[in-house]
Amino acid sequence: VLFLFVVCNFMLSTFLDPGKYPKAHEVKDNNAPMYKNVEIEGTSVSLKWCRTCKMYRPPRTTHCNECNYCVEIFDHHCPWVNNCIGRRNYRYFLQFLWLLIMHMLFLFSLLVVFIWQHRHDLKASNIIIAFCILIVIGLLCWPITGLAMFHVMLVSRGRT
């Protein structure tokens, strides 16, 4: 069940639109400024012109050079899911990371129990394979946990 949740959140992170803005067809006058000040709910906000998308980008929107789109609340372009992580798929990306960590810890503990139960015959091929998988999970769990903790810190500070 945990594996299915990991796969579902991975698929949602990969295939869900991160919040891409469609490219505009408006042509900016060369004398027009690169920045435009707009008042939103009583606060003056500076909007920057995106040369590629031909529009003034809303606040917290960034142009992704990999996807060639402006993405709302852009966090990063993730090579592992081959998609931008933005406003619409960030929660699924975080859930994917945390569920993946839980899945890895669950497998790690099952493998430790399995090796402990078969400790009298450590030269058997299934024990050697289990031990190799245990090492791989142990090595991969640290950077994934670090990435998840970094994103928790970003969310707690309201940053991308």
DOTORRO-725848 format. One record per residue (C-alpha): x, y, z; residue in three letters. Coordinates in pm, 1 decimal. Each point is the difference from the previous one (the first is absolute). Last residue first. Layout:
% DOTORRO-725848
{east:X north:Y up:Z type:ALA}
...
END
This chain:
% DOTORRO-725848
{east:1065.4 north:2853.8 up:-275.0 type:THR}
{east:-72.9 north:184.3 up:321.0 type:ARG}
{east:-274.9 north:10.8 up:261.3 type:GLY}
{east:244.0 north:-42.6 up:288.3 type:ARG}
{east:-159.4 north:-325.2 up:121.5 type:SER}
{east:-29.6 north:-115.5 up:-361.3 type:VAL}
{east:370.6 north:58.4 up:-63.5 type:LEU}
{east:98.7 north:-183.1 up:321.3 type:MET}
{east:-223.3 north:-293.1 up:-94.4 type:VAL}
{east:164.5 north:5.8 up:-344.6 type:HIS}
{east:345.7 north:-27.8 up:157.4 type:PHE}
{east:-124.0 north:-286.4 up:220.2 type:MET}
{east:-121.0 north:-187.8 up:-309.3 type:ALA}
{east:331.9 north:54.4 up:-178.6 type:LEU}
{east:195.9 north:-118.9 up:303.3 type:GLY}
{east:-223.5 north:-307.1 up:29.2 type:THR}
{east:63.6 north:-79.2 up:-366.8 type:ILE}
{east:374.2 north:48.6 up:51.7 type:PRO}
{east:6.4 north:-235.4 up:301.8 type:TRP}
{east:-234.2 north:-275.1 up:-125.4 type:CYS}
{east:212.4 north:-78.7 up:-303.9 type:LEU}
{east:294.2 north:-149.0 up:191.3 type:LEU}
{east:-209.3 north:-212.9 up:235.9 type:GLY}
{east:-222.5 north:-117.4 up:-284.2 type:ILE}
{east:306.1 north:-108.2 up:-200.0 type:VAL}
{east:155.1 north:-174.6 up:302.5 type:ILE}
{east:-321.4 north:-189.3 up:80.3 type:LEU}
{east:-33.8 north:-101.7 up:-365.2 type:ILE}
{east:350.0 north:-150.9 up:16.4 type:CYS}
{east:-85.5 north:-181.5 up:327.5 type:PHE}
{east:-318.9 north:-142.2 up:-149.5 type:ALA}
{east:196.8 north:-125.2 up:-302.4 type:ILE}
{east:256.9 north:-163.5 up:228.4 type:ILE}
{east:-278.4 north:-154.9 up:209.3 type:ILE}
{east:-174.5 north:-133.7 up:-312.8 type:ASN}
{east:327.4 north:-148.5 up:-125.7 type:SER}
{east:69.6 north:-197.3 up:317.2 type:ALA}
{east:334.1 north:84.2 up:162.5 type:LYS}
{east:-158.0 north:145.3 up:316.2 type:LEU}
{east:-148.9 north:-335.1 up:107.3 type:ASP}
{east:-40.3 north:23.6 up:380.1 type:HIS}
{east:-112.5 north:364.1 up:-24.8 type:ARG}
{east:-324.1 north:-98.5 up:-175.4 type:HIS}
{east:-239.9 north:164.1 up:248.4 type:GLN}
{east:233.5 north:300.2 up:35.8 type:TRP}
{east:24.9 north:40.8 up:-378.1 type:ILE}
{east:-379.4 north:0.3 up:-32.1 type:PHE}
{east:-43.6 north:239.4 up:293.7 type:VAL}
{east:256.5 north:240.6 up:-149.3 type:VAL}
{east:-167.6 north:-32.0 up:-341.0 type:LEU}
{east:-340.4 north:82.9 up:144.9 type:LEU}
{east:146.2 north:304.7 up:180.6 type:SER}
{east:160.4 north:130.5 up:-318.6 type:PHE}
{east:-317.4 north:-61.0 up:-199.3 type:LEU}
{east:-203.0 north:206.9 up:249.1 type:PHE}
{east:267.3 north:270.2 up:8.6 type:LEU}
{east:0.1 north:18.1 up:-380.3 type:MET}
{east:-379.3 north:19.5 up:-14.6 type:HIS}
{east:-8.6 north:274.1 up:264.5 type:MET}
{east:263.4 north:197.1 up:-192.2 type:ILE}
{east:-193.0 north:-46.1 up:-325.7 type:LEU}
{east:-318.1 north:113.6 up:173.4 type:LEU}
{east:178.5 north:314.4 up:115.5 type:TRP}
{east:143.8 north:82.0 up:-343.3 type:LEU}
{east:-320.0 north:-79.5 up:-191.4 type:PHE}
{east:-207.0 north:205.6 up:243.2 type:GLN}
{east:232.2 north:294.3 up:-60.8 type:LEU}
{east:-28.7 north:-40.7 up:-378.7 type:PHE}
{east:-376.6 north:-36.5 up:28.8 type:TYR}
{east:-19.2 north:325.2 up:195.8 type:ARG}
{east:216.2 north:178.5 up:-260.8 type:TYR}
{east:-222.4 north:-104.5 up:-291.6 type:ASN}
{east:-226.7 north:301.0 up:-60.9 type:ARG}
{east:218.3 north:285.9 up:123.5 type:ARG}
{east:328.4 north:-111.7 up:-151.1 type:GLY}
{east:237.3 north:-289.7 up:-48.2 type:ILE}
{east:105.2 north:-5.5 up:-360.7 type:CYS}
{east:0.0 north:-337.0 up:-168.8 type:ASN}
{east:237.6 north:-281.7 up:-84.1 type:ASN}
{east:-89.6 north:-188.3 up:322.4 type:VAL}
{east:364.9 north:-68.4 up:80.6 type:TRP}
{east:131.9 north:305.9 up:-186.7 type:PRO}
{east:-200.7 north:232.8 up:225.2 type:CYS}
{east:-40.5 north:353.2 up:-131.7 type:HIS}
{east:-14.9 north:216.2 up:309.7 type:HIS}
{east:-228.9 north:188.8 up:235.9 type:ASP}
{east:-218.4 north:209.1 up:-230.6 type:PHE}
{east:-288.5 north:174.8 up:174.9 type:ILE}
{east:-174.0 north:33.7 up:-340.0 type:GLU}
{east:205.6 north:-137.3 up:-288.4 type:VAL}
{east:110.8 north:202.7 up:-303.5 type:CYS}
{east:66.7 north:-237.7 up:-285.0 type:TYR}
{east:308.7 north:-117.5 up:-194.9 type:ASN}
{east:-10.7 north:-345.4 up:161.5 type:CYS}
{east:374.0 north:-15.2 up:76.8 type:GLU}
{east:53.0 north:377.3 up:21.1 type:ASN}
{east:-271.0 north:36.4 up:261.4 type:CYS}
{east:-129.0 north:358.6 up:22.5 type:HIS}
{east:-89.4 north:105.4 up:351.4 type:THR}
{east:-325.1 north:104.0 up:164.7 type:THR}
{east:10.0 north:114.2 up:362.0 type:ARG}
{east:-196.3 north:318.3 up:-90.3 type:PRO}
{east:-170.0 north:-1.1 up:-343.4 type:PRO}
{east:222.9 north:6.3 up:-309.7 type:ARG}
{east:-51.8 north:280.1 up:-249.8 type:TYR}
{east:-46.3 north:-166.7 up:-336.1 type:MET}
{east:187.4 north:-95.6 up:-315.0 type:LYS}
{east:64.1 north:-365.1 up:99.5 type:CYS}
{east:364.6 north:17.0 up:-106.4 type:THR}
{east:75.9 north:361.1 up:90.7 type:ARG}
{east:-160.7 north:-25.4 up:343.1 type:CYS}
{east:-77.5 north:349.8 up:127.7 type:TRP}
{east:29.9 north:43.8 up:376.0 type:LYS}
{east:-290.0 north:97.8 up:224.5 type:LEU}
{east:61.7 north:230.5 up:298.0 type:SER}
{east:-267.7 north:-13.3 up:267.5 type:VAL}
{east:-154.6 north:295.7 up:182.2 type:SER}
{east:-221.8 north:-120.3 up:281.7 type:THR}
{east:-358.8 north:119.9 up:47.0 type:GLY}
{east:-157.1 north:-329.1 up:-101.0 type:GLU}
{east:224.7 north:-26.5 up:-307.9 type:ILE}
{east:139.9 north:328.6 up:-137.1 type:GLU}
{east:206.2 north:-43.0 up:-314.1 type:VAL}
{east:349.6 north:126.4 up:-73.9 type:ASN}
{east:141.6 north:-98.6 up:-338.5 type:LYS}
{east:356.9 north:-112.6 up:-56.4 type:TYR}
{east:185.9 north:-44.4 up:-329.8 type:MET}
{east:-129.2 north:343.3 up:-105.1 type:PRO}
{east:-168.7 north:70.5 up:-334.7 type:ALA}
{east:219.6 north:176.6 up:-254.9 type:ASN}
{east:41.2 north:-316.5 up:-207.0 type:ASN}
{east:-379.1 north:-33.1 up:-15.9 type:ASP}
{east:-96.7 north:-342.4 up:117.2 type:LYS}
{east:-168.1 north:-233.7 up:-244.8 type:VAL}
{east:-294.5 north:-194.8 up:132.4 type:GLU}
{east:-24.0 north:-361.8 up:-101.9 type:HIS}
{east:2.6 north:-135.9 up:351.7 type:ALA}
{east:149.0 north:-335.9 up:94.2 type:LYS}
{east:-225.6 north:-203.2 up:223.9 type:PRO}
{east:82.5 north:9.0 up:369.9 type:TYR}
{east:114.8 north:-327.9 up:147.7 type:LYS}
{east:-132.1 north:-95.5 up:343.1 type:GLY}
{east:176.7 north:-328.5 up:73.6 type:PRO}
{east:-223.0 north:-195.0 up:-242.9 type:ASP}
{east:-33.0 north:-352.3 up:137.2 type:LEU}
{east:190.2 north:-275.9 up:-179.7 type:PHE}
{east:314.2 north:-44.4 up:205.9 type:THR}
{east:-104.0 north:106.2 up:346.9 type:SER}
{east:-329.7 north:-189.2 up:-37.8 type:LEU}
{east:187.6 north:-308.5 up:-122.8 type:MET}
{east:241.6 north:13.3 up:294.5 type:PHE}
{east:-293.1 north:46.7 up:236.2 type:ASN}
{east:-169.3 north:-308.5 up:-144.1 type:CYS}
{east:321.5 north:-205.4 up:7.7 type:VAL}
{east:70.0 north:80.5 up:365.4 type:VAL}
{east:-362.5 north:-67.7 up:95.3 type:PHE}
{east:15.1 north:-334.2 up:-182.0 type:LEU}
{east:321.5 north:-92.4 up:184.2 type:PHE}
{east:-165.9 north:78.9 up:333.3 type:LEU}
{east:-284.7 north:-236.2 up:-87.8 type:VAL}
END
